[in-house]
Amino acid sequence: MTSALQRLLGFGDWRETYLSQEAANRRNLRLLVQLRWLAVAGQVATILIVHFAMGIRLPVLWLLFAPASLALVNLISLPLTQRRDAISDQELMLALLADVAALTWQLFLTGGAGNPFVALYLLQVVLGAVLLAPAYAWSLIGITSLCFAGLGVFNRPLDLPPDREGALLGLYMQGSLICFLLMAVLLVLFITRISDNLRARDAYVADVRQQATEQDHIVRMGLLASGAAHELGTPLASLSVILSDWRRMPALTRDGDLIQDMEVMQAEVERCKAIVTGILMSAGEARGQAPSRTTLVRFLAEVVDGWTARDTRVRVEVTSWTGPDPRIIADPALRQVFGVLFDNAVEAGARRIVVSPTVSNGQLEVVVRDNGPGFPATILERLGKPYNSTKDRPGAGLGLFLLVNVIRSLGGAVEASNPPAGGGEVRLSLPIDVLAPEESSDDR
């Protein structure tokens, strides 16, 4: 009940860390909705107090038409802020013009320009200056000025009782005081909230710039790695040919130790060639050739088996899977993500890693836990930043940086933490659709 009432009034779920300009307009429209509810309540209370408590006869029904109209505007505006992510300056301008029209109607019925509440036009001008582009703000100044001037000519005079006709100045001062207090309270509420919006928008812009810088860094690293992979391909192929020739030479095959060394060398050359191929695939130069279709469980099992085959220091386990096993494309970049996580756990001193995959509401979540010492606070604070590492060697810290950006490029997110039970935990989440194979005519 409380949450439904908050949604109806436009309250709740206020602060956001990052806001684009369009999202900031959406928040500003919701702010106007909140202020308008306060204005509606204040207008109704003022009309009833003046008419019934102070004995000043007012056209109550006609005056109540204004707050009723504003309430209707709020009920129309709220769905816009809930269904849409972006609100334009034109829509904000229309919202402010609705408030100006309601104020003008009420002033017309209560003395026109001589009513002390005519100063509320300034509140609309201030809101427009803060929320709107300069062209709209100046237009709002022109419209409110015309309304002010028109009220000086066209208005319905107040019907004061005989005993209050001599206290007109006192009534004017009381109205001015109430108007001042109302404007002060609304402006404080508005400015503090709008400051939150501006800070969130600035944070959004800074985050976009940071991501652009990181993407540029990744592109330069990718070009360098791709170039190095091409350069290494030729000498590795030459070494492979030479080793094959050596293994057929009688003078060398008589020495058993030398044959064993050559087999080790051949295996290491093949491993280097596989690493070079992986670099080229990650750079997009070999991807798309005979894509590997598999299932999520089989993919994780292959990743774990392939990694443990070359590093037996750590025991890696995949928790049992429940439910349907989704079909996916085995993305080489995703294989490298898990390789980075496992390598980091080994370097940190872990001896056991548990991989727990789940799929819920179209979202794949993989939790990787280890029994190492956990993440230092500096790593958690700057997770995903380049060269963020406690290792004192050149290039350290690029693994997690690339990991975060690979998952981000797939539309996912990465979270790292130190569970209360000890060790480190990395949570990868991304839409399962980005890994799903495209349906072809052969599949149907």
QUICOR-V344662 format. One record per backbone hydrogen bond with DSSP energy under -1.0 kcal/mol. NH is the residue of the N-H (numbers start at 1). CO is the residue of the C=O. Records with the same first field share a line. If there is no record, write none. Layout:
NH->CO ; CO
This chain:
5->1
6->2
7->3
8->4
9->5
10->6
11->6
19->200
24->20
25->21
26->22
27->23
28->24
29->25
30->26
31->27
32->28
33->29
34->30
35->31
36->32
37->33
38->34
39->35
40->36
41->37
42->38
43->39
44->40
45->41
46->42
47->43
48->44
49->45
50->46
51->47
52->48
53->49
54->49
56->50
60->58
63->59
64->60
66->63
68->64
69->65
70->66
71->67
72->68
73->69
74->70
75->71
76->72
77->73
78->74
81->77
82->78
83->79
84->80
87->22
92->88
93->89
94->90
95->91
96->92
97->93
98->94
99->95
100->96
101->97
102->98
103->99
104->100
105->101
106->102
107->103
108->104
109->105
111->156
112->107
114->111
115->112
118->115
119->116
120->117
121->118
122->119
124->120
125->121
126->122
127->123
128->124
129->125
130->126
131->127
132->128
137->133
138->134
139->135
140->136
141->137
142->138
143->139
144->140
145->141
146->142
147->143
148->144
149->145
150->146
151->147
153->150
154->150
156->108
160->158
164->161
167->164
171->167
172->168
173->169
174->170
175->171
176->172
177->173
178->174
179->175
180->176
181->177
182->178
183->179
184->180
185->181
186->182
187->183
188->184
189->185
190->186
191->187
192->188
193->189
194->190
195->191
196->192
197->193
198->194
199->195
200->196
201->197
202->198
203->199
204->200
205->201
206->202
207->203
208->204
209->205
210->206
211->207
212->208
213->209
214->210
215->211
216->212
217->213
218->214
219->215
220->216
221->217
222->218
223->219
224->220
225->221
226->222
227->223
228->224
229->225
230->226
231->227
232->228
233->229
236->232
237->233
238->234
239->235
240->236
241->237
242->238
243->239
244->240
245->241
246->242
247->243
248->245
249->246
252->249
253->249
255->252
259->255
260->256
261->257
262->258
263->259
264->260
265->261
266->262
267->263
268->264
269->265
270->266
271->267
272->268
273->269
274->270
275->271
276->272
277->273
278->274
279->275
280->276
281->277
282->278
283->279
284->281
285->280
289->286
294->328
296->326
299->295
300->296
301->297
302->298
303->299
304->300
305->301
306->302
307->303
308->304
309->305
315->351
317->353
319->355
328->294
329->435
330->292
331->329
335->331
336->332
337->333
338->334
339->335
340->336
341->337
342->338
343->339
344->340
345->341
346->342
347->343
348->344
349->346
350->345
353->315
354->369
355->317
356->367
358->365
360->363
363->360
364->430
365->358
366->428
367->356
368->426
369->354
370->424
371->352
380->376
381->377
382->378
385->382
388->385
389->387
393->391
396->393
398->395
402->398
403->399
404->400
405->401
406->402
407->403
408->404
409->405
410->406
411->408
412->407
413->429
415->427
417->425
422->419
425->417
426->368
427->415
428->366
429->413
430->364
432->362
434->431
435->432
